[in-house]
Amino acid sequence: MSTVNFSVPEEIKEAFNAAFAGQNKSAVIAELMREAVQRAHARQQHVSAIDRILARRAAAPHITEAQFQSARKNATCTAVTGLVRLAR
């Protein structure tokens, strides 16, 4: 096991001791640190995913609103036609 030393405001220390009275403080802090590492990792994954989405969006062809609506209409018509065929 490693030892970690850090300073916290007195009111945080008192609140921590009150909240976790009767518990192994080292185990509690280790679990809190583990959760913080997991949150930081997940946050980085989210940031990376957003960056990839934005990069793809920047590289995507630019279309007009009319082109978008036409593509949407065609996709809807194609989906409905496919469902009609399946129903037969």
PDB file of N, CA, C and O in Angstrom:
ATOM      1  N   MET A   1       0.845  -1.189   0.000  1.00  0.00           N
ATOM      2  CA  MET A   1       0.000   0.000   0.000  1.00  0.00           C
ATOM      3  C   MET A   1       0.879   1.238   0.000  1.00  0.00           C
ATOM      4  O   MET A   1       1.954   1.273   0.599  1.00  0.00           O
ATOM      5  N   SER A   2       0.383   2.247  -0.692  1.00  0.00           N
ATOM      6  CA  SER A   2       1.074   3.535  -0.726  1.00  0.00           C
ATOM      7  C   SER A   2       0.444   4.468   0.292  1.00  0.00           C
ATOM      8  O   SER A   2      -0.686   4.267   0.737  1.00  0.00           O
ATOM      9  N   THR A   3       1.194   5.478   0.643  1.00  0.00           N
ATOM     10  CA  THR A   3       0.691   6.500   1.554  1.00  0.00           C
ATOM     11  C   THR A   3       0.534   7.789   0.775  1.00  0.00           C
ATOM     12  O   THR A   3       1.422   8.183   0.019  1.00  0.00           O
ATOM     13  N   VAL A   4      -0.613   8.449   0.965  1.00  0.00           N
ATOM     14  CA  VAL A   4      -0.892   9.711   0.303  1.00  0.00           C
ATOM     15  C   VAL A   4      -1.160  10.746   1.388  1.00  0.00           C
ATOM     16  O   VAL A   4      -1.984  10.529   2.276  1.00  0.00           O
ATOM     17  N   ASN A   5      -0.465  11.860   1.309  1.00  0.00           N
ATOM     18  CA  ASN A   5      -0.673  12.949   2.261  1.00  0.00           C
ATOM     19  C   ASN A   5      -1.199  14.160   1.512  1.00  0.00           C
ATOM     20  O   ASN A   5      -0.657  14.538   0.473  1.00  0.00           O
ATOM     21  N   PHE A   6      -2.249  14.766   2.035  1.00  0.00           N
ATOM     22  CA  PHE A   6      -2.777  15.981   1.435  1.00  0.00           C
ATOM     23  C   PHE A   6      -3.492  16.784   2.504  1.00  0.00           C
ATOM     24  O   PHE A   6      -3.902  16.253   3.536  1.00  0.00           O
ATOM     25  N   SER A   7      -3.630  18.062   2.238  1.00  0.00           N
ATOM     26  CA  SER A   7      -4.292  18.955   3.183  1.00  0.00           C
ATOM     27  C   SER A   7      -5.684  19.297   2.672  1.00  0.00           C
ATOM     28  O   SER A   7      -5.897  19.480   1.473  1.00  0.00           O
ATOM     29  N   VAL A   8      -6.627  19.379   3.605  1.00  0.00           N
ATOM     30  CA  VAL A   8      -8.000  19.769   3.286  1.00  0.00           C
ATOM     31  C   VAL A   8      -8.443  20.793   4.326  1.00  0.00           C
ATOM     32  O   VAL A   8      -7.912  20.832   5.436  1.00  0.00           O
ATOM     33  N   PRO A   9      -9.413  21.614   3.961  1.00  0.00           N
ATOM     34  CA  PRO A   9      -9.935  22.565   4.941  1.00  0.00           C
ATOM     35  C   PRO A   9     -10.505  21.813   6.158  1.00  0.00           C
ATOM     36  O   PRO A   9     -11.028  20.706   6.031  1.00  0.00           O
ATOM     37  N   GLU A  10     -10.392  22.430   7.312  1.00  0.00           N
ATOM     38  CA  GLU A  10     -10.835  21.800   8.558  1.00  0.00           C
ATOM     39  C   GLU A  10     -12.305  21.382   8.501  1.00  0.00           C
ATOM     40  O   GLU A  10     -12.667  20.313   8.992  1.00  0.00           O
ATOM     41  N   GLU A  11     -13.164  22.235   7.894  1.00  0.00           N
ATOM     42  CA  GLU A  11     -14.593  21.893   7.847  1.00  0.00           C
ATOM     43  C   GLU A  11     -14.856  20.660   6.984  1.00  0.00           C
ATOM     44  O   GLU A  11     -15.793  19.907   7.252  1.00  0.00           O
ATOM     45  N   ILE A  12     -14.045  20.450   5.959  1.00  0.00           N
ATOM     46  CA  ILE A  12     -14.179  19.250   5.125  1.00  0.00           C
ATOM     47  C   ILE A  12     -13.772  18.029   5.934  1.00  0.00           C
ATOM     48  O   ILE A  12     -14.442  16.997   5.891  1.00  0.00           O
ATOM     49  N   LYS A  13     -12.686  18.144   6.664  1.00  0.00           N
ATOM     50  CA  LYS A  13     -12.223  17.042   7.510  1.00  0.00           C
ATOM     51  C   LYS A  13     -13.285  16.662   8.533  1.00  0.00           C
ATOM     52  O   LYS A  13     -13.566  15.480   8.732  1.00  0.00           O
ATOM     53  N   GLU A  14     -13.867  17.650   9.173  1.00  0.00           N
ATOM     54  CA  GLU A  14     -14.889  17.387  10.189  1.00  0.00           C
ATOM     55  C   GLU A  14     -16.129  16.748   9.560  1.00  0.00           C
ATOM     56  O   GLU A  14     -16.691  15.804  10.116  1.00  0.00           O
ATOM     57  N   ALA A  15     -16.551  17.258   8.412  1.00  0.00           N
ATOM     58  CA  ALA A  15     -17.726  16.698   7.731  1.00  0.00           C
ATOM     59  C   ALA A  15     -17.449  15.261   7.290  1.00  0.00           C
ATOM     60  O   ALA A  15     -18.320  14.397   7.399  1.00  0.00           O
ATOM     61  N   PHE A  16     -16.250  15.008   6.797  1.00  0.00           N
ATOM     62  CA  PHE A  16     -15.865  13.658   6.371  1.00  0.00           C
ATOM     63  C   PHE A  16     -15.894  12.705   7.556  1.00  0.00           C
ATOM     64  O   PHE A  16     -16.467  11.618   7.478  1.00  0.00           O
ATOM     65  N   ASN A  17     -15.272  13.120   8.650  1.00  0.00           N
ATOM     66  CA  ASN A  17     -15.229  12.274   9.845  1.00  0.00           C
ATOM     67  C   ASN A  17     -16.637  11.995  10.377  1.00  0.00           C
ATOM     68  O   ASN A  17     -16.912  10.886  10.836  1.00  0.00           O
ATOM     69  N   ALA A  18     -17.527  12.987  10.319  1.00  0.00           N
ATOM     70  CA  ALA A  18     -18.901  12.790  10.784  1.00  0.00           C
ATOM     71  C   ALA A  18     -19.666  11.852   9.844  1.00  0.00           C
ATOM     72  O   ALA A  18     -20.403  10.975  10.293  1.00  0.00           O
ATOM     73  N   ALA A  19     -19.482  12.048   8.546  1.00  0.00           N
ATOM     74  CA  ALA A  19     -20.213  11.245   7.562  1.00  0.00           C
ATOM     75  C   ALA A  19     -19.764   9.783   7.576  1.00  0.00           C
ATOM     76  O   ALA A  19     -20.571   8.885   7.337  1.00  0.00           O
ATOM     77  N   PHE A  20     -18.500   9.546   7.850  1.00  0.00           N
ATOM     78  CA  PHE A  20     -17.964   8.188   7.788  1.00  0.00           C
ATOM     79  C   PHE A  20     -17.503   7.686   9.148  1.00  0.00           C
ATOM     80  O   PHE A  20     -16.575   6.882   9.236  1.00  0.00           O
ATOM     81  N   ALA A  21     -18.148   8.157  10.202  1.00  0.00           N
ATOM     82  CA  ALA A  21     -17.802   7.725  11.559  1.00  0.00           C
ATOM     83  C   ALA A  21     -17.947   6.207  11.676  1.00  0.00           C
ATOM     84  O   ALA A  21     -18.911   5.621  11.184  1.00  0.00           O
ATOM     85  N   GLY A  22     -16.988   5.597  12.326  1.00  0.00           N
ATOM     86  CA  GLY A  22     -17.042   4.156  12.541  1.00  0.00           C
ATOM     87  C   GLY A  22     -16.597   3.335  11.348  1.00  0.00           C
ATOM     88  O   GLY A  22     -16.595   2.105  11.414  1.00  0.00           O
ATOM     89  N   GLN A  23     -16.220   3.984  10.261  1.00  0.00           N
ATOM     90  CA  GLN A  23     -15.757   3.258   9.079  1.00  0.00           C
ATOM     91  C   GLN A  23     -14.246   3.401   8.928  1.00  0.00           C
ATOM     92  O   GLN A  23     -13.639   4.318   9.481  1.00  0.00           O
ATOM     93  N   ASN A  24     -13.661   2.500   8.187  1.00  0.00           N
ATOM     94  CA  ASN A  24     -12.232   2.556   7.897  1.00  0.00           C
ATOM     95  C   ASN A  24     -12.001   3.714   6.921  1.00  0.00           C
ATOM     96  O   ASN A  24     -12.325   3.616   5.737  1.00  0.00           O
ATOM     97  N   LYS A  25     -11.438   4.809   7.436  1.00  0.00           N
ATOM     98  CA  LYS A  25     -11.266   6.023   6.629  1.00  0.00           C
ATOM     99  C   LYS A  25     -10.347   5.774   5.425  1.00  0.00           C
ATOM    100  O   LYS A  25     -10.581   6.327   4.350  1.00  0.00           O
ATOM    101  N   SER A  26      -9.332   4.969   5.590  1.00  0.00           N
ATOM    102  CA  SER A  26      -8.435   4.674   4.470  1.00  0.00           C
ATOM    103  C   SER A  26      -9.182   3.960   3.354  1.00  0.00           C
ATOM    104  O   SER A  26      -8.984   4.264   2.178  1.00  0.00           O
ATOM    105  N   ALA A  27     -10.039   3.012   3.715  1.00  0.00           N
ATOM    106  CA  ALA A  27     -10.820   2.286   2.711  1.00  0.00           C
ATOM    107  C   ALA A  27     -11.811   3.224   2.024  1.00  0.00           C
ATOM    108  O   ALA A  27     -12.014   3.137   0.813  1.00  0.00           O
ATOM    109  N   VAL A  28     -12.424   4.117   2.794  1.00  0.00           N
ATOM    110  CA  VAL A  28     -13.375   5.067   2.225  1.00  0.00           C
ATOM    111  C   VAL A  28     -12.665   5.986   1.236  1.00  0.00           C
ATOM    112  O   VAL A  28     -13.154   6.198   0.126  1.00  0.00           O
ATOM    113  N   ILE A  29     -11.529   6.528   1.626  1.00  0.00           N
ATOM    114  CA  ILE A  29     -10.778   7.433   0.747  1.00  0.00           C
ATOM    115  C   ILE A  29     -10.296   6.687  -0.493  1.00  0.00           C
ATOM    116  O   ILE A  29     -10.339   7.236  -1.594  1.00  0.00           O
ATOM    117  N   ALA A  30      -9.842   5.452  -0.336  1.00  0.00           N
ATOM    118  CA  ALA A  30      -9.395   4.667  -1.495  1.00  0.00           C
ATOM    119  C   ALA A  30     -10.552   4.467  -2.477  1.00  0.00           C
ATOM    120  O   ALA A  30     -10.360   4.582  -3.687  1.00  0.00           O
ATOM    121  N   GLU A  31     -11.743   4.169  -1.969  1.00  0.00           N
ATOM    122  CA  GLU A  31     -12.903   3.981  -2.847  1.00  0.00           C
ATOM    123  C   GLU A  31     -13.279   5.294  -3.521  1.00  0.00           C
ATOM    124  O   GLU A  31     -13.589   5.304  -4.713  1.00  0.00           O
ATOM    125  N   LEU A  32     -13.260   6.397  -2.789  1.00  0.00           N
ATOM    126  CA  LEU A  32     -13.567   7.697  -3.382  1.00  0.00           C
ATOM    127  C   LEU A  32     -12.560   8.058  -4.469  1.00  0.00           C
ATOM    128  O   LEU A  32     -12.935   8.606  -5.505  1.00  0.00           O
ATOM    129  N   MET A  33     -11.293   7.755  -4.240  1.00  0.00           N
ATOM    130  CA  MET A  33     -10.266   8.027  -5.242  1.00  0.00           C
ATOM    131  C   MET A  33     -10.482   7.152  -6.474  1.00  0.00           C
ATOM    132  O   MET A  33     -10.321   7.621  -7.601  1.00  0.00           O
ATOM    133  N   ARG A  34     -10.845   5.886  -6.268  1.00  0.00           N
ATOM    134  CA  ARG A  34     -11.107   4.967  -7.382  1.00  0.00           C
ATOM    135  C   ARG A  34     -12.266   5.499  -8.228  1.00  0.00           C
ATOM    136  O   ARG A  34     -12.193   5.504  -9.457  1.00  0.00           O
ATOM    137  N   GLU A  35     -13.335   5.947  -7.564  1.00  0.00           N
ATOM    138  CA  GLU A  35     -14.481   6.501  -8.279  1.00  0.00           C
ATOM    139  C   GLU A  35     -14.097   7.771  -9.048  1.00  0.00           C
ATOM    140  O   GLU A  35     -14.557   7.984 -10.170  1.00  0.00           O
ATOM    141  N   ALA A  36     -13.258   8.604  -8.443  1.00  0.00           N
ATOM    142  CA  ALA A  36     -12.825   9.836  -9.120  1.00  0.00           C
ATOM    143  C   ALA A  36     -12.013   9.506 -10.370  1.00  0.00           C
ATOM    144  O   ALA A  36     -12.163  10.170 -11.396  1.00  0.00           O
ATOM    145  N   VAL A  37     -11.164   8.500 -10.296  1.00  0.00           N
ATOM    146  CA  VAL A  37     -10.377   8.081 -11.456  1.00  0.00           C
ATOM    147  C   VAL A  37     -11.301   7.559 -12.552  1.00  0.00           C
ATOM    148  O   VAL A  37     -11.104   7.871 -13.727  1.00  0.00           O
ATOM    149  N   GLN A  38     -12.307   6.766 -12.179  1.00  0.00           N
ATOM    150  CA  GLN A  38     -13.261   6.252 -13.163  1.00  0.00           C
ATOM    151  C   GLN A  38     -14.048   7.391 -13.813  1.00  0.00           C
ATOM    152  O   GLN A  38     -14.267   7.376 -15.024  1.00  0.00           O
ATOM    153  N   ARG A  39     -14.475   8.379 -13.018  1.00  0.00           N
ATOM    154  CA  ARG A  39     -15.204   9.528 -13.569  1.00  0.00           C
ATOM    155  C   ARG A  39     -14.318  10.318 -14.524  1.00  0.00           C
ATOM    156  O   ARG A  39     -14.774  10.740 -15.587  1.00  0.00           O
ATOM    157  N   ALA A  40     -13.066  10.520 -14.157  1.00  0.00           N
ATOM    158  CA  ALA A  40     -12.145  11.260 -15.019  1.00  0.00           C
ATOM    159  C   ALA A  40     -11.931  10.514 -16.335  1.00  0.00           C
ATOM    160  O   ALA A  40     -11.876  11.128 -17.401  1.00  0.00           O
ATOM    161  N   HIS A  41     -11.810   9.198 -16.254  1.00  0.00           N
ATOM    162  CA  HIS A  41     -11.629   8.382 -17.464  1.00  0.00           C
ATOM    163  C   HIS A  41     -12.877   8.472 -18.348  1.00  0.00           C
ATOM    164  O   HIS A  41     -12.768   8.656 -19.560  1.00  0.00           O
ATOM    165  N   ALA A  42     -14.048   8.343 -17.747  1.00  0.00           N
ATOM    166  CA  ALA A  42     -15.302   8.428 -18.515  1.00  0.00           C
ATOM    167  C   ALA A  42     -15.455   9.806 -19.139  1.00  0.00           C
ATOM    168  O   ALA A  42     -15.884   9.925 -20.287  1.00  0.00           O
ATOM    169  N   ARG A  43     -15.109  10.846 -18.393  1.00  0.00           N
ATOM    170  CA  ARG A  43     -15.198  12.209 -18.919  1.00  0.00           C
ATOM    171  C   ARG A  43     -14.282  12.370 -20.130  1.00  0.00           C
ATOM    172  O   ARG A  43     -14.664  12.996 -21.119  1.00  0.00           O
ATOM    173  N   GLN A  44     -13.070  11.807 -20.056  1.00  0.00           N
ATOM    174  CA  GLN A  44     -12.143  11.895 -21.183  1.00  0.00           C
ATOM    175  C   GLN A  44     -12.676  11.136 -22.392  1.00  0.00           C
ATOM    176  O   GLN A  44     -12.517  11.587 -23.527  1.00  0.00           O
ATOM    177  N   GLN A  45     -13.309   9.986 -22.157  1.00  0.00           N
ATOM    178  CA  GLN A  45     -13.906   9.236 -23.259  1.00  0.00           C
ATOM    179  C   GLN A  45     -15.024  10.045 -23.909  1.00  0.00           C
ATOM    180  O   GLN A  45     -15.155  10.045 -25.133  1.00  0.00           O
ATOM    181  N   HIS A  46     -15.835  10.738 -23.098  1.00  0.00           N
ATOM    182  CA  HIS A  46     -16.912  11.568 -23.646  1.00  0.00           C
ATOM    183  C   HIS A  46     -16.347  12.716 -24.480  1.00  0.00           C
ATOM    184  O   HIS A  46     -16.849  13.010 -25.564  1.00  0.00           O
ATOM    185  N   VAL A  47     -15.306  13.356 -23.968  1.00  0.00           N
ATOM    186  CA  VAL A  47     -14.681  14.458 -24.697  1.00  0.00           C
ATOM    187  C   VAL A  47     -14.122  13.952 -26.023  1.00  0.00           C
ATOM    188  O   VAL A  47     -14.282  14.602 -27.056  1.00  0.00           O
ATOM    189  N   SER A  48     -13.475  12.803 -25.994  1.00  0.00           N
ATOM    190  CA  SER A  48     -12.915  12.233 -27.228  1.00  0.00           C
ATOM    191  C   SER A  48     -14.011  11.894 -28.228  1.00  0.00           C
ATOM    192  O   SER A  48     -13.851  12.120 -29.428  1.00  0.00           O
ATOM    193  N   ALA A  49     -15.126  11.351 -27.739  1.00  0.00           N
ATOM    194  CA  ALA A  49     -16.237  11.009 -28.624  1.00  0.00           C
ATOM    195  C   ALA A  49     -16.818  12.270 -29.263  1.00  0.00           C
ATOM    196  O   ALA A  49     -17.105  12.284 -30.460  1.00  0.00           O
ATOM    197  N   ILE A  50     -16.988  13.301 -28.487  1.00  0.00           N
ATOM    198  CA  ILE A  50     -17.502  14.569 -29.018  1.00  0.00           C
ATOM    199  C   ILE A  50     -16.538  15.140 -30.050  1.00  0.00           C
ATOM    200  O   ILE A  50     -16.963  15.633 -31.094  1.00  0.00           O
ATOM    201  N   ASP A  51     -15.249  15.074 -29.760  1.00  0.00           N
ATOM    202  CA  ASP A  51     -14.248  15.565 -30.723  1.00  0.00           C
ATOM    203  C   ASP A  51     -14.339  14.799 -32.042  1.00  0.00           C
ATOM    204  O   ASP A  51     -14.245  15.394 -33.116  1.00  0.00           O
ATOM    205  N   ARG A  52     -14.524  13.464 -31.959  1.00  0.00           N
ATOM    206  CA  ARG A  52     -14.639  12.661 -33.184  1.00  0.00           C
ATOM    207  C   ARG A  52     -15.903  13.032 -33.962  1.00  0.00           C
ATOM    208  O   ARG A  52     -15.877  13.138 -35.188  1.00  0.00           O
ATOM    209  N   ILE A  53     -17.008  13.228 -33.240  1.00  0.00           N
ATOM    210  CA  ILE A  53     -18.257  13.624 -33.899  1.00  0.00           C
ATOM    211  C   ILE A  53     -18.094  14.969 -34.591  1.00  0.00           C
ATOM    212  O   ILE A  53     -18.512  15.134 -35.737  1.00  0.00           O
ATOM    213  N   LEU A  54     -17.487  15.932 -33.902  1.00  0.00           N
ATOM    214  CA  LEU A  54     -17.298  17.259 -34.485  1.00  0.00           C
ATOM    215  C   LEU A  54     -16.367  17.211 -35.691  1.00  0.00           C
ATOM    216  O   LEU A  54     -16.574  17.931 -36.667  1.00  0.00           O
ATOM    217  N   ALA A  55     -15.344  16.365 -35.626  1.00  0.00           N
ATOM    218  CA  ALA A  55     -14.424  16.234 -36.765  1.00  0.00           C
ATOM    219  C   ALA A  55     -15.150  15.640 -37.968  1.00  0.00           C
ATOM    220  O   ALA A  55     -14.955  16.086 -39.099  1.00  0.00           O
ATOM    221  N   ARG A  56     -15.988  14.634 -37.722  1.00  0.00           N
ATOM    222  CA  ARG A  56     -16.759  14.052 -38.835  1.00  0.00           C
ATOM    223  C   ARG A  56     -17.734  15.071 -39.398  1.00  0.00           C
ATOM    224  O   ARG A  56     -17.935  15.156 -40.610  1.00  0.00           O
ATOM    225  N   ARG A  57     -18.330  15.832 -38.513  1.00  0.00           N
ATOM    226  CA  ARG A  57     -19.292  16.841 -38.969  1.00  0.00           C
ATOM    227  C   ARG A  57     -18.598  17.888 -39.829  1.00  0.00           C
ATOM    228  O   ARG A  57     -19.145  18.328 -40.840  1.00  0.00           O
ATOM    229  N   ALA A  58     -17.400  18.285 -39.428  1.00  0.00           N
ATOM    230  CA  ALA A  58     -16.653  19.286 -40.191  1.00  0.00           C
ATOM    231  C   ALA A  58     -16.262  18.750 -41.568  1.00  0.00           C
ATOM    232  O   ALA A  58     -16.191  19.504 -42.538  1.00  0.00           O
ATOM    233  N   ALA A  59     -16.009  17.443 -41.643  1.00  0.00           N
ATOM    234  CA  ALA A  59     -15.591  16.830 -42.913  1.00  0.00           C
ATOM    235  C   ALA A  59     -16.782  16.418 -43.783  1.00  0.00           C
ATOM    236  O   ALA A  59     -16.602  16.079 -44.952  1.00  0.00           O
ATOM    237  N   ALA A  60     -17.983  16.444 -43.231  1.00  0.00           N
ATOM    238  CA  ALA A  60     -19.171  16.022 -43.983  1.00  0.00           C
ATOM    239  C   ALA A  60     -19.501  17.042 -45.063  1.00  0.00           C
ATOM    240  O   ALA A  60     -19.239  18.235 -44.907  1.00  0.00           O
ATOM    241  N   PRO A  61     -20.071  16.568 -46.144  1.00  0.00           N
ATOM    242  CA  PRO A  61     -20.452  17.514 -47.195  1.00  0.00           C
ATOM    243  C   PRO A  61     -21.538  18.464 -46.680  1.00  0.00           C
ATOM    244  O   PRO A  61     -22.404  18.079 -45.894  1.00  0.00           O
ATOM    245  N   HIS A  62     -21.467  19.691 -47.136  1.00  0.00           N
ATOM    246  CA  HIS A  62     -22.457  20.684 -46.735  1.00  0.00           C
ATOM    247  C   HIS A  62     -23.641  20.595 -47.694  1.00  0.00           C
ATOM    248  O   HIS A  62     -23.467  20.595 -48.913  1.00  0.00           O
ATOM    249  N   ILE A  63     -24.836  20.521 -47.136  1.00  0.00           N
ATOM    250  CA  ILE A  63     -26.040  20.446 -47.958  1.00  0.00           C
ATOM    251  C   ILE A  63     -26.997  21.546 -47.531  1.00  0.00           C
ATOM    252  O   ILE A  63     -26.937  22.064 -46.416  1.00  0.00           O
ATOM    253  N   THR A  64     -27.863  21.874 -48.443  1.00  0.00           N
ATOM    254  CA  THR A  64     -28.862  22.911 -48.146  1.00  0.00           C
ATOM    255  C   THR A  64     -30.007  22.293 -47.347  1.00  0.00           C
ATOM    256  O   THR A  64     -30.125  21.072 -47.249  1.00  0.00           O
ATOM    257  N   GLU A  65     -30.832  23.142 -46.789  1.00  0.00           N
ATOM    258  CA  GLU A  65     -32.021  22.677 -46.067  1.00  0.00           C
ATOM    259  C   GLU A  65     -32.931  21.883 -46.997  1.00  0.00           C
ATOM    260  O   GLU A  65     -33.493  20.862 -46.601  1.00  0.00           O
ATOM    261  N   ALA A  66     -33.077  22.355 -48.235  1.00  0.00           N
ATOM    262  CA  ALA A  66     -33.925  21.662 -49.208  1.00  0.00           C
ATOM    263  C   ALA A  66     -33.382  20.263 -49.501  1.00  0.00           C
ATOM    264  O   ALA A  66     -34.152  19.307 -49.590  1.00  0.00           O
ATOM    265  N   GLN A  67     -32.069  20.138 -49.650  1.00  0.00           N
ATOM    266  CA  GLN A  67     -31.473  18.829 -49.892  1.00  0.00           C
ATOM    267  C   GLN A  67     -31.695  17.907 -48.692  1.00  0.00           C
ATOM    268  O   GLN A  67     -31.980  16.720 -48.853  1.00  0.00           O
ATOM    269  N   PHE A  68     -31.561  18.464 -47.502  1.00  0.00           N
ATOM    270  CA  PHE A  68     -31.783  17.679 -46.292  1.00  0.00           C
ATOM    271  C   PHE A  68     -33.224  17.181 -46.222  1.00  0.00           C
ATOM    272  O   PHE A  68     -33.468  16.006 -45.952  1.00  0.00           O
ATOM    273  N   GLN A  69     -34.170  18.076 -46.464  1.00  0.00           N
ATOM    274  CA  GLN A  69     -35.586  17.704 -46.406  1.00  0.00           C
ATOM    275  C   GLN A  69     -35.924  16.657 -47.470  1.00  0.00           C
ATOM    276  O   GLN A  69     -36.709  15.743 -47.217  1.00  0.00           O
ATOM    277  N   SER A  70     -35.338  16.790 -48.645  1.00  0.00           N
ATOM    278  CA  SER A  70     -35.568  15.823 -49.708  1.00  0.00           C
ATOM    279  C   SER A  70     -35.034  14.448 -49.309  1.00  0.00           C
ATOM    280  O   SER A  70     -35.707  13.436 -49.504  1.00  0.00           O
ATOM    281  N   ALA A  71     -33.843  14.416 -48.760  1.00  0.00           N
ATOM    282  CA  ALA A  71     -33.257  13.147 -48.318  1.00  0.00           C
ATOM    283  C   ALA A  71     -34.098  12.530 -47.209  1.00  0.00           C
ATOM    284  O   ALA A  71     -34.290  11.314 -47.172  1.00  0.00           O
ATOM    285  N   ARG A  72     -34.592  13.357 -46.319  1.00  0.00           N
ATOM    286  CA  ARG A  72     -35.429  12.879 -45.218  1.00  0.00           C
ATOM    287  C   ARG A  72     -36.732  12.285 -45.766  1.00  0.00           C
ATOM    288  O   ARG A  72     -37.176  11.222 -45.333  1.00  0.00           O
ATOM    289  N   LYS A  73     -37.329  12.990 -46.718  1.00  0.00           N
ATOM    290  CA  LYS A  73     -38.580  12.525 -47.320  1.00  0.00           C
ATOM    291  C   LYS A  73     -38.346  11.198 -48.027  1.00  0.00           C
ATOM    292  O   LYS A  73     -39.140  10.270 -47.873  1.00  0.00           O
ATOM    293  N   ASN A  74     -37.267  11.092 -48.800  1.00  0.00           N
ATOM    294  CA  ASN A  74     -36.959   9.855 -49.521  1.00  0.00           C
ATOM    295  C   ASN A  74     -36.706   8.698 -48.564  1.00  0.00           C
ATOM    296  O   ASN A  74     -37.124   7.571 -48.830  1.00  0.00           O
ATOM    297  N   ALA A  75     -36.031   8.964 -47.460  1.00  0.00           N
ATOM    298  CA  ALA A  75     -35.753   7.914 -46.473  1.00  0.00           C
ATOM    299  C   ALA A  75     -37.050   7.437 -45.842  1.00  0.00           C
ATOM    300  O   ALA A  75     -37.234   6.238 -45.634  1.00  0.00           O
ATOM    301  N   THR A  76     -37.949   8.360 -45.535  1.00  0.00           N
ATOM    302  CA  THR A  76     -39.235   7.999 -44.943  1.00  0.00           C
ATOM    303  C   THR A  76     -40.053   7.172 -45.928  1.00  0.00           C
ATOM    304  O   THR A  76     -40.647   6.163 -45.549  1.00  0.00           O
ATOM    305  N   CYS A  77     -40.087   7.594 -47.182  1.00  0.00           N
ATOM    306  CA  CYS A  77     -40.839   6.857 -48.208  1.00  0.00           C
ATOM    307  C   CYS A  77     -40.271   5.461 -48.386  1.00  0.00           C
ATOM    308  O   CYS A  77     -41.025   4.497 -48.519  1.00  0.00           O
ATOM    309  N   THR A  78     -38.958   5.341 -48.391  1.00  0.00           N
ATOM    310  CA  THR A  78     -38.305   4.042 -48.544  1.00  0.00           C
ATOM    311  C   THR A  78     -38.638   3.143 -47.361  1.00  0.00           C
ATOM    312  O   THR A  78     -38.904   1.955 -47.542  1.00  0.00           O
ATOM    313  N   ALA A  79     -38.625   3.694 -46.166  1.00  0.00           N
ATOM    314  CA  ALA A  79     -38.939   2.907 -44.971  1.00  0.00           C
ATOM    315  C   ALA A  79     -40.385   2.435 -44.996  1.00  0.00           C
ATOM    316  O   ALA A  79     -40.662   1.283 -44.662  1.00  0.00           O
ATOM    317  N   VAL A  80     -41.297   3.293 -45.382  1.00  0.00           N
ATOM    318  CA  VAL A  80     -42.711   2.925 -45.447  1.00  0.00           C
ATOM    319  C   VAL A  80     -42.924   1.858 -46.505  1.00  0.00           C
ATOM    320  O   VAL A  80     -43.667   0.903 -46.281  1.00  0.00           O
ATOM    321  N   THR A  81     -42.286   2.006 -47.643  1.00  0.00           N
ATOM    322  CA  THR A  81     -42.404   1.011 -48.720  1.00  0.00           C
ATOM    323  C   THR A  81     -41.896  -0.338 -48.238  1.00  0.00           C
ATOM    324  O   THR A  81     -42.499  -1.372 -48.523  1.00  0.00           O
ATOM    325  N   GLY A  82     -40.793  -0.328 -47.512  1.00  0.00           N
ATOM    326  CA  GLY A  82     -40.250  -1.577 -46.974  1.00  0.00           C
ATOM    327  C   GLY A  82     -41.187  -2.236 -45.996  1.00  0.00           C
ATOM    328  O   GLY A  82     -41.317  -3.460 -45.994  1.00  0.00           O
ATOM    329  N   LEU A  83     -41.846  -1.448 -45.161  1.00  0.00           N
ATOM    330  CA  LEU A  83     -42.796  -2.000 -44.203  1.00  0.00           C
ATOM    331  C   LEU A  83     -44.019  -2.582 -44.905  1.00  0.00           C
ATOM    332  O   LEU A  83     -44.544  -3.615 -44.488  1.00  0.00           O
ATOM    333  N   VAL A  84     -44.471  -1.925 -45.964  1.00  0.00           N
ATOM    334  CA  VAL A  84     -45.610  -2.445 -46.732  1.00  0.00           C
ATOM    335  C   VAL A  84     -45.243  -3.796 -47.332  1.00  0.00           C
ATOM    336  O   VAL A  84     -46.048  -4.727 -47.318  1.00  0.00           O
ATOM    337  N   ARG A  85     -44.039  -3.899 -47.852  1.00  0.00           N
ATOM    338  CA  ARG A  85     -43.605  -5.174 -48.447  1.00  0.00           C
ATOM    339  C   ARG A  85     -43.549  -6.266 -47.384  1.00  0.00           C
ATOM    340  O   ARG A  85     -43.938  -7.405 -47.642  1.00  0.00           O
ATOM    341  N   LEU A  86     -43.075  -5.931 -46.210  1.00  0.00           N
ATOM    342  CA  LEU A  86     -42.980  -6.915 -45.138  1.00  0.00           C
ATOM    343  C   LEU A  86     -44.371  -7.383 -44.701  1.00  0.00           C
ATOM    344  O   LEU A  86     -44.548  -8.543 -44.327  1.00  0.00           O
ATOM    345  N   ALA A  87     -45.331  -6.506 -44.747  1.00  0.00           N
ATOM    346  CA  ALA A  87     -46.675  -6.827 -44.295  1.00  0.00           C
ATOM    347  C   ALA A  87     -47.383  -7.778 -45.252  1.00  0.00           C
ATOM    348  O   ALA A  87     -48.333  -8.458 -44.863  1.00  0.00           O
ATOM    349  N   ARG A  88     -46.937  -7.829 -46.475  1.00  0.00           N
ATOM    350  CA  ARG A  88     -47.619  -8.659 -47.483  1.00  0.00           C
ATOM    351  C   ARG A  88     -47.279 -10.097 -47.313  1.00  0.00           C
ATOM    352  O   ARG A  88     -47.761 -10.938 -48.072  1.00  0.00           O
TER     353      ARG A  88
END
